[in-house]
Amino acid sequence: MTFKPAKLLIALLAVIAVPAFAQNVAVVNGKAIPTSRVDAVVKQVVAQGQQPDSPQLRELIKKDLIGREVLMQEAEKQGFAKDAAVKAQVENARQAIIINALVGDYIKKNPVTDADIKAEYDRFVAQNGDKEYHVRHIMMATEAEANDVIAKIKGGAKFEELAKNSKDTGSAANGGDLDWAVPAAFPPAFSAAFVALQKGQVTEKPVQTPNGFHVIKVDDIRAAKLPTLEEVKPQVAEALAQKKVQAYQEELVKKAKVQ
């Protein structure tokens, strides 16, 4: 049995067309939606643990992509793709996607190690110390006013009552209470003053910070309840990764010709 040339051509086109169509989940107004787009979304959904791969999931994604394609075609028909504001947003999104790919590759090639995380955690512990302090303060505008407060406390006035006149309105109503905190949570001059005090003591001299002059009292001291390495490991790793990326970016800026 032999094919005539015309029939042979039709048969060949049919053979070619079948696998080509199989590569698409749908064709909307002549625009193909490739199966690879469905596969990519399914991979993302599964990776995020939202639900497992299934025919039902793929059908939902297919319908969503068809709906998006219809809207996209209508938007293009109405000229939104040429709108200056839209084009700017598209360019920003394009840059973000490409930059994220670069950053992801950089971190993959320059990973944060367990040793890096341990060193950063140890630095955090050393910086915060092993004690927490329950601190109160009275902030005044001038050193003379702060000295006057100290004199009144020595004369028997209650710290909590005098704190009502503090310039720090956030703590004035609570007797100057700043709650429990580690020294690193305060400005260096402020924390250096109260770590030298014992429980119940008040600073002998006003402590100056950019905000004013402080009279500080330590209500209590206890062992610091710092999180364990395992508890903060993901956050520390993320912070270190961001530092790596920032350093990488700064190095590229230095090499760039910026006019």
Order of alpha helices (4+ residues) and beta strands (2+ residues): alpha-beta-beta-alpha-alpha-alpha-alpha-beta-alpha-alpha-alpha-beta-alpha-beta-beta-alpha
